[in-house]
Amino acid sequence: MPDCLPKYKIIVERAKQRQEKFTDANFVAGDASIGEEIMSRGVEIEWVRMSEHDGGNHVLFEDGIDTNDVEQGQMGDCYFLSAIAVLGSAQTRDKFVLLNTDDEFATCGAFCVRFYADGKEDIVIVDDMLPFLGGELFGVKTPTGKELWPQILEKAYAKKYGSFSAIEGGLVHIALGELTNGIPEIMNRDDNQNLKKWWDQLYGYYKSGYKLGAGSPSHPDGDSAKSDTGVVQGHAYSVLKLLEVDKLQLICLRNPWG
């Protein structure tokens, strides 16, 4: 049976009846799920079941969700992390992670994540085995280390595309569309020489509640390069706020590095 809501309910019930946690046979905790490109770097990945790690002290959500819960790890998926950081409000969480209680996570170790593809739900089910490198989470992290919603979204996205390697490199507006069922649109600054018109359109989107991300131009040195204003090159950002103050147009960006 492909991943779907009925399958998730069966997994949860079976895990409760058998008193054992779910292990995903379709996205196993091994090198294939990490992917060849990342494994070729010589990394030694250890997989850890988070419901049993650190005394079982982890929860999916801690005091709701917040933009600052997202801190990029050792993967090149800044575009995806910028997208989920944009969604950092308690009102949106049930739209992408389906979990009844943290007790269900502790008992079953199963999560159901909702993405969208071509206007239809794209359900992905994952277990709570996450990759570690050198004793730390390999992927996205949270400030307290207790909260897991960004890690679960990242793993589900990796399963959706076949491996963690497969989700390195991408576009923030595409990821936002897959998370929200919105229609992705890109605004290229180079194609908008009329700055006032460009700003008015962008500001209108913000005031209408659109979810916004940004990407900086690529650079031969990758994200080790910065512009004169300190913007990391070849990198994705969350757009958190737009303001007009004393005739100045201001954009508040967030770097997923935290």
C-alpha positions as CSV (number, residue, x, y, z in Angstrom):
1,M,0.0,0.0,0.0
2,P,1.4,3.4,-0.9
3,D,1.8,6.0,1.9
4,C,-1.6,7.4,2.7
5,L,-3.8,8.3,5.7
6,P,-5.4,4.9,6.0
7,K,-2.0,3.3,6.0
8,Y,-0.8,5.6,8.7
9,K,-3.8,4.7,10.9
10,I,-3.0,1.0,10.4
11,I,0.6,1.6,11.3
12,V,-0.3,3.4,14.5
13,E,-2.8,0.8,15.6
14,R,-0.5,-2.1,14.9
15,A,2.3,-0.5,16.8
16,K,0.1,0.1,19.8
17,Q,-1.2,-3.5,19.7
18,R,2.2,-5.1,19.3
19,Q,3.9,-2.6,21.7
20,E,6.7,-2.0,19.1
21,K,7.7,1.1,17.1
22,F,7.2,1.5,13.4
23,T,10.2,0.8,11.2
24,D,9.9,2.1,7.6
25,A,10.9,-0.7,5.2
26,N,10.5,1.7,2.2
27,F,13.1,4.3,3.5
28,V,15.5,2.3,5.6
29,A,18.0,3.7,8.0
30,G,21.0,3.1,5.8
31,D,23.4,4.5,3.2
32,A,20.9,4.3,0.3
33,S,18.6,6.7,2.1
34,I,21.5,9.1,2.6
35,G,22.4,8.9,-1.1
36,E,25.6,8.4,-3.1
37,E,26.6,12.0,-3.3
38,I,26.6,12.6,0.4
39,M,28.1,9.2,1.2
40,S,30.9,9.9,-1.3
41,R,32.2,12.6,1.0
42,G,33.4,9.8,3.4
43,V,30.9,10.5,6.1
44,E,30.1,7.9,8.7
45,I,26.4,8.2,9.5
46,E,24.8,6.7,12.6
47,W,21.0,6.3,12.8
48,V,19.3,7.1,16.0
49,R,15.6,6.5,17.0
50,M,14.6,9.8,18.5
51,S,11.8,8.4,20.7
52,E,14.5,6.6,22.6
53,H,17.4,9.1,22.4
54,D,18.4,11.3,25.3
55,G,16.0,9.5,27.7
56,G,13.1,9.9,25.3
57,N,13.0,13.6,26.0
58,H,12.0,14.7,22.5
59,V,8.7,16.1,21.3
60,L,7.4,17.0,17.9
61,F,6.4,20.5,18.9
62,E,7.6,22.5,21.9
63,D,5.5,25.6,22.7
64,G,4.0,25.6,19.2
65,I,6.4,26.2,16.2
66,D,8.5,29.2,15.5
67,T,10.7,30.5,12.6
68,N,13.7,30.3,14.9
69,D,13.2,26.6,15.4
70,V,15.0,26.0,12.1
71,E,18.8,25.8,12.0
72,Q,20.6,24.4,9.0
73,G,22.8,21.3,9.6
74,Q,25.4,19.8,7.3
75,M,23.2,19.4,4.3
76,G,22.8,21.8,1.4
77,D,19.1,22.2,1.7
78,C,18.9,25.8,2.6
79,Y,16.0,26.4,0.2
80,F,13.8,23.8,1.9
81,L,14.7,25.0,5.4
82,S,13.9,28.6,4.4
83,A,10.5,27.4,3.2
84,I,9.6,25.6,6.4
85,A,10.9,28.6,8.5
86,V,8.4,30.8,6.6
87,L,5.6,28.5,7.9
88,G,6.8,28.9,11.5
89,S,3.5,29.6,13.2
90,A,1.3,27.4,15.4
91,Q,-1.7,28.0,13.0
92,T,0.0,26.2,10.1
93,R,1.5,23.2,11.8
94,D,-1.4,20.8,11.4
95,K,-1.4,21.4,7.7
96,F,1.8,19.6,7.1
97,V,2.5,17.2,10.1
98,L,-0.3,14.9,11.1
99,L,0.1,13.6,14.6
100,N,-2.5,13.2,17.2
101,T,-0.3,13.4,20.3
102,D,3.4,13.3,21.4
103,D,2.4,10.1,23.2
104,E,1.7,8.6,19.8
105,F,5.2,9.5,18.7
106,A,6.7,8.0,21.8
107,T,4.7,4.8,21.5
108,C,4.8,4.3,17.7
109,G,7.7,6.3,16.3
110,A,5.6,7.1,13.2
111,F,4.8,10.4,11.5
112,C,2.6,11.4,8.6
113,V,3.5,14.4,6.6
114,R,1.4,16.1,4.0
115,F,2.9,17.6,0.9
116,Y,1.2,18.6,-2.3
117,A,1.8,17.7,-6.0
118,D,-0.2,19.0,-8.9
119,G,-2.9,20.2,-6.6
120,K,-3.3,16.9,-4.8
121,E,-2.2,15.6,-1.4
122,D,1.1,13.7,-1.4
123,I,1.3,11.8,1.9
124,V,4.6,10.6,3.2
125,I,5.0,8.4,6.2
126,V,8.4,8.2,8.0
127,D,9.7,6.6,11.2
128,D,11.7,8.5,13.9
129,M,15.2,7.2,12.9
130,L,17.3,10.2,12.1
131,P,20.9,10.4,10.8
132,F,23.7,11.6,13.1
133,L,27.3,12.5,12.3
134,G,29.9,12.8,15.0
135,G,27.3,12.6,17.7
136,E,25.2,15.4,16.3
137,L,22.2,15.5,14.0
138,F,23.4,15.5,10.4
139,G,20.5,17.5,9.1
140,V,18.4,20.4,10.4
141,K,18.6,21.2,14.1
142,T,16.5,23.1,16.7
143,P,17.9,25.4,19.3
144,T,16.9,23.3,22.3
145,G,17.5,20.0,20.7
146,K,14.2,18.8,22.1
147,E,11.8,19.7,19.2
148,L,11.7,17.5,16.1
149,W,9.2,19.0,13.6
150,P,11.9,20.4,11.2
151,Q,13.8,17.1,11.2
152,I,10.7,15.1,10.5
153,L,9.7,17.4,7.6
154,E,13.3,17.2,6.2
155,K,13.3,13.4,6.4
156,A,9.9,13.2,4.8
157,Y,11.0,15.5,2.0
158,A,14.1,13.3,1.5
159,K,11.9,10.2,1.3
160,K,9.6,11.9,-1.2
161,Y,12.6,12.4,-3.6
162,G,14.5,9.2,-2.8
163,S,17.4,10.2,-0.5
164,F,18.9,13.1,1.5
165,S,21.3,13.7,-1.4
166,A,18.4,14.3,-3.7
167,I,17.2,17.3,-1.8
168,E,20.5,19.1,-1.7
169,G,20.0,22.2,-4.0
170,G,16.6,23.6,-5.0
171,L,14.4,26.6,-5.1
172,V,12.5,28.0,-2.1
173,H,9.3,28.9,-4.0
174,I,9.0,25.3,-5.3
175,A,9.3,24.0,-1.8
176,L,6.7,26.5,-0.5
177,G,4.3,25.3,-3.2
178,E,4.8,21.7,-2.1
179,L,4.2,22.5,1.5
180,T,1.1,24.7,1.1
181,N,-0.6,23.7,-2.2
182,G,0.1,27.2,-3.4
183,I,1.1,28.1,-6.9
184,P,4.8,29.0,-7.0
185,E,5.8,32.2,-8.7
186,I,9.3,33.7,-9.0
187,M,10.1,37.4,-9.2
188,N,13.5,38.0,-10.7
189,R,15.0,41.4,-9.7
190,D,16.9,41.6,-13.0
191,D,13.7,41.5,-14.9
192,N,12.2,44.3,-12.9
193,Q,14.1,47.5,-13.6
194,N,11.3,49.7,-12.3
195,L,12.1,49.3,-8.6
196,K,8.9,51.1,-7.3
197,K,6.7,48.8,-9.4
198,W,8.7,45.8,-8.2
199,W,8.4,46.8,-4.6
200,D,4.7,47.6,-4.8
201,Q,4.0,44.2,-6.2
202,L,6.1,42.4,-3.6
203,Y,4.7,44.5,-0.8
204,G,1.1,43.8,-2.0
205,Y,1.9,40.0,-1.9
206,Y,3.2,40.4,1.7
207,K,0.1,42.3,2.9
208,S,-2.1,39.7,1.3
209,G,-0.5,37.0,3.3
210,Y,1.6,35.3,0.6
211,K,4.4,33.1,1.9
212,L,7.7,34.6,0.6
213,G,11.3,33.3,0.2
214,A,14.3,34.7,-1.5
215,G,17.5,33.5,-3.2
216,S,20.8,35.3,-3.8
217,P,22.8,35.0,-7.0
218,S,25.1,32.1,-7.4
219,H,28.9,32.5,-7.0
220,P,31.9,30.5,-7.9
221,D,32.9,30.2,-4.2
222,G,29.4,29.1,-3.3
223,D,28.0,30.1,0.1
224,S,31.4,31.1,1.4
225,A,31.0,34.3,-0.6
226,K,29.1,37.4,0.6
227,S,27.9,40.5,-1.1
228,D,29.0,44.0,0.1
229,T,25.9,44.1,2.2
230,G,26.6,40.8,3.9
231,V,24.2,38.6,1.9
232,V,25.5,35.1,1.5
233,Q,25.7,34.2,-2.2
234,G,24.1,31.2,-3.8
235,H,21.9,30.9,-0.7
236,A,18.2,30.8,0.2
237,Y,16.5,33.1,2.8
238,S,13.1,33.3,4.4
239,V,11.3,36.6,3.9
240,L,9.7,37.4,7.3
241,K,8.5,41.0,7.0
242,L,8.3,44.0,4.6
243,L,8.1,47.5,6.0
244,E,7.9,51.1,4.6
245,V,9.5,53.5,7.1
246,D,10.4,57.1,6.4
247,K,10.3,56.5,2.6
248,L,12.6,53.5,3.0
249,Q,11.6,50.0,1.7
250,L,12.9,47.4,4.2
251,I,12.9,43.6,3.8
252,C,13.5,41.4,6.9
253,L,15.4,38.2,5.8
254,R,16.3,35.2,7.8
255,N,19.3,33.0,7.1
256,P,18.5,29.3,7.8
257,W,21.9,29.0,9.4
258,G,20.2,30.7,12.4
